[in-house]
Amino acid sequence: MEQVRIQIRFTATFAIGSPILPPPAQRMNSVQNCLHDFDFRFSQAKDLPPIRSCAVPIYSSGDSSVPTGGDVWFTLRASDVVSAPLRVTVSTPDQVVSATFDLAALR
């Protein structure tokens, strides 16, 4: 199993009370509930679908009831991942952010 962690920090457009955020009772129950407008993709020569995911909230240092983001963990099947660059793409309705990691260099 290979794990990937993506840290999301909320911006003013994704703040408490924003229509994008689900009600507090639904937050962080799953990646889909917390970050329902986010799309996460992992690829090498082909897309690598995660076999599981979870999210852990990050809270404001001044108020432990106010989430300021979250760590999103994905588990990929080790047999699907090769020692080649891994591209991670996070999309929202208004932006796309990608990063490529050279897995051979990280060994």
C-alpha positions in Angstrom: 0.0 0.0 0.0 1.2 3.5 -0.9 -0.1 6.6 0.9 -0.5 10.1 -0.4 -1.4 13.0 1.9 -2.8 16.3 0.4 -3.2 19.2 2.8 -6.0 21.6 2.0 -6.1 25.1 3.6 -9.4 26.9 3.3 -9.5 30.3 1.8 -12.0 33.1 2.4 -14.2 31.7 -0.4 -14.2 28.3 1.5 -14.8 29.7 5.0 -17.3 28.7 7.7 -20.8 29.7 6.6 -19.8 29.5 2.9 -22.4 27.7 0.8 -19.6 25.5 -0.5 -19.0 24.0 3.0 -21.5 21.3 4.2 -23.2 21.7 7.6 -20.9 21.0 10.6 -22.5 17.6 11.3 -21.3 16.4 7.9 -17.8 17.8 7.9 -14.9 15.3 7.7 -17.1 12.2 7.7 -15.4 11.4 4.4 -13.4 13.2 1.7 -16.6 13.4 -0.4 -18.6 15.1 2.4 -15.9 17.5 3.4 -14.4 18.4 0.1 -17.3 17.6 -2.2 -16.3 20.2 -4.8 -12.8 18.9 -5.0 -11.6 16.2 -7.4 -8.4 14.3 -6.6 -6.5 12.4 -9.4 -3.4 10.4 -9.3 -1.7 9.3 -12.5 1.4 7.8 -14.0 1.0 6.2 -17.4 -2.7 5.8 -16.4 -5.0 6.9 -13.7 -4.4 5.3 -10.3 -7.7 5.0 -8.4 -7.3 5.2 -4.6 -8.6 2.1 -2.8 -9.4 4.2 0.3 -9.4 7.8 1.6 -10.0 9.7 4.8 -9.8 13.3 5.9 -8.5 14.7 9.2 -9.5 18.3 10.1 -7.0 21.1 10.8 -8.3 23.6 13.3 -7.4 27.2 13.9 -4.8 27.6 16.7 -7.0 30.2 18.4 -10.3 28.3 18.2 -10.4 24.5 18.1 -14.0 24.5 16.8 -13.1 26.3 13.6 -11.6 24.1 10.9 -9.1 25.9 8.7 -8.5 23.0 6.4 -7.8 19.3 6.4 -5.3 16.6 5.6 -6.7 14.2 3.0 -5.1 10.8 3.0 -5.4 8.4 0.0 -4.2 4.8 -0.2 -3.1 3.5 -3.5 -2.4 -0.1 -4.4 1.4 -0.6 -4.3 1.3 -2.9 -7.3 -0.2 0.0 -9.4 2.5 2.5 -8.5 5.9 2.3 -10.3 9.1 4.2 -9.8 8.2 6.9 -12.2 6.9 10.4 -11.8 3.5 10.5 -10.1 1.2 13.4 -11.1 -1.3 14.6 -8.4 -4.1 16.9 -9.6 -6.6 18.6 -7.3 -9.5 20.3 -9.1 -12.3 22.6 -7.9 -15.0 24.3 -9.9 -12.7 27.3 -10.4 -9.1 26.0 -10.4 -6.8 23.1 -11.1 -3.6 22.5 -9.2 -1.1 19.8 -10.2 2.2 18.6 -9.0 4.5 15.9 -10.2 6.7 13.9 -7.9 9.7 11.9 -9.1 9.2 8.7 -7.1 12.6 7.3 -8.2 14.3 10.2 -6.6 12.4 9.9 -3.4 13.7 6.4 -2.6 
